[in-house]
Amino acid sequence: MTKKPNAAALLAALQGRADDDDVPPARPQLAPAPAAQAAPEPVAAPAQVVPMPQPPKPTKPAMRGKTKAPRSELKHIGGYLDDETVEKVALLRIRLKLENSDLLKLAIDDLYRKHSAKRAFGDA
């Protein structure tokens, strides 16, 4: 049978005094590792930093002679077109390297000029 623990035995164990054989001895403290006691090795001086040349920033394409007005000052003209016409617009936009608005303006100017010429010669 084991002894019934009492407060005196508990206090003695907490204070490091073991009056009883039942209390295990305190663990011996380990010596620090030899690497921790050695002096740190000096660190080599950092290598010289050579700045890298920055690549040139991409430039914007040359602006046209006229600057475009903001959308708030423009009127929108739209339409519902069949697939064949939409394909023609897309091909013209690619070939002429124009935006939809520029392509539409070019087409209207051309059509207007054509009808104005007919009126001038009395064909209309």
Residue pairs with C-beta under 8 A, 6 or more apart in sequence:
2 22
3 9
3 20
3 22
8 19
9 19
9 20
9 22
9 23
12 18
12 19
12 20
12 23
13 23
16 26
18 25
77 104
81 89
89 100
89 103
92 98
92 103
93 99
93 100
93 103
96 103
96 106
98 106
115 124
118 124
